[in-house]
């Protein structure tokens, strides 16, 4: 083999060595680039939670070094610390459910190289079911001998599922039914003696119940019964209602004469 051929062979080997080195450098750079990718946050939104219930939200975080990532979680724009990221990259967030409405959750995860991945989603807190409400009309007060009118309205979305009763607190008559109309109105006439008693209205609508106590008063009558005839011997000037008790001396004289 001539000297020229040897030179060409050495040159070829050197070229291949350089080419191989460049190829390995490219592969190493590509691997490094893949290792420096930004974190990825994934999860679904749109879930609904009952008011006062548990609002647990689960998201997944992926990164080549999960132990070094830092997360900024915001609910309706306000930062919260009510979350954790476990070793498997599961981010658990407790969404407050004290107030009903739509909540915007925003998550930004940053790795040690300063690269960030973001995610956002909306969640709804549903209003808690509302039980029945008893609305009673004007204060209950009448004169003795009259009936107290117990009237008002029941507010509830499904009145057909309700049953209502009334009773005198401390009384011995027990509970008596109250008829509630389709529009929620009710009306009961109650008799009583002079004085004030507590009337308890109780309603049950499935799992819900409500009690409302109202006072009923029977006043002493302002009417004064007596003889209202000025010609009578026992005329009572303070009497406002004649009770048929008037007597007359002329009647007595006529009786003795006969």
Secondary structure, DSSP 8 states (H G I E B T S, - for coil): --HHHHHHHHHHHHHHHHHHHHHHHHHHHHHHHHHT---EEE-----EEETTS--EEEEEEE-TTGGG-EEEEEETTEEE--EEE-TT-EEEEE---SS-EEEEEEEEEE-TTS-EEEEEEEEEEE------EEEE-S-EEEETTS-EEEEEEEE-S-GGGEEEEEEETT-SS--EEE-B-TTSEEEEEE---SEEEEEEEEEEETTEEEEEEEEEEEE--S--EE---TTSTT--TT-SEE-S----HHHHHHHHH-
